[in-house]
Amino acid sequence: MQFQALLVLTDNSVAEVLSHVLAKLQVDRDLCADPGDAAPLLEEKCFDIILADFDDSHAAAQVIENVRHSASKNAIAVGLLSDPSQVRSAFGQGANFVLYKPVKNEQALASLRAAIALLKSERRRKFRVPVQLPVTLSWQDAPEVEGIMLDVSEDGMDVLSAQPLQGSQNVEVEFSLPDLTQLRARAQVVWANTNGQAGLQFVDFPEEERETLCAWLSANSQELPAEPEPLSQCKVSDLSLGGCYVETESPFPRYTKIDLCLRAADLELHTNGIVRVMHPGHGMGVEFASRTSEQRSQVERFIEFLISQSEVTPQLCVAPKCIGFSHDDGHSSSNQDAVQDDLLQLLRREENMTQEEFLAELRGQRRSQAQATTA
């Protein structure tokens, strides 16, 4: 699985460090010393990772603008900064990851490994398996339209509909894979032609049914890309019913949907979450997708066990599912949950805080909880 990187850097020493790290990760790379020369390269090739100097904010903004209007529009952007206080500005300009200068080999390796894990997850999620099976579509003014599934992935499917669809249209889709029960999802039409052929992207797919589809895809395609490796060297420093803070040198970008597995003694907690807070080189705050009372009960039992067994350190495994670009993700817990959850409130207020302010309040919550436990 080969990935392509474009380095838009004027500093040769930084370019040398990053080239060495990318070679270790088996990523091909092109170097562009002048930001103005990036546009022709983006027209010639499709890149998976863009590394650009964000100290020159105007040049960086132009590079990102060129990327988002090219075949590389879904590339992961890594910004390089000298001043950590400008990290929020870099994220606002389109950076997904940030590396602080002077760039160290270990720092770059940790962040770029996380970026590669995200790319692998995206490639696996979008990999389509050819299959021709009946599918039923429905939408407003069309209660039931028959069609044929042409291929399917974790992310969506191509269909041939008896009635032409329209771009950006929302549809309900119902289908059954061999030897499996009926699956249902809401989808959006991302492209369509007048012959009835269309590409659908799932926008609301129940997690249990999505897992059923993923298992079928794995069993029925020898070419399916491998699962991304989970994050190593990470630990949970704070945990509540609504979320957690994970200390790691390679945090994922905000809005990344992730899979978490926590183990302590004989207990195991498996849950989905979304990254709400990202502190480069330090950690990330994750909000749990606690939609049901059973999911919340599992988290509660795990926390109660940790409180009763203070000497036990939970083991954590984190793997990315997909990267998002907004907070409209369907993972949020209710506002009532947040009122009763200090950590969750903090995760949702992070946009108005510096990293130092956030971590200071996090430590304050930790001390308060420790005092309440021992009281």
Secondary structure, 3 states (H helix, E strand, C coil): CCEEEEEECCCHHHHHHHHHHHHHCCEEEEEECCHHHHHHHHHHCCCCEEEEECCCHHHHHHHHHHHHCCCCCCCEEEEEECCHHHHHHHHHCCCCEEEECCCCHHHHHHHHHHHHHHHHHHHHHHCCEEEEEEEEEEECCEEEEEEEEEEECCCEEEEEECCCCCCCCEEEEEEECCCCCEEEEEEEEEEECCCCEEEEEEEECCHHHHHHHHHHHHHCCCCCCCCCCCECCEEEEEECCCEEEEEECCCCCCCCEEEEEEEECCEEEEEEEEEEEEECCCEEEEEECCCCHHHHHHHHHHHHHHHHCCCCCCEEEEEEEECCCCCCCCCCCCHHHHHCCHHHHHHHHHHHCCHHHHHHHHHHHHHHHHHHHHC
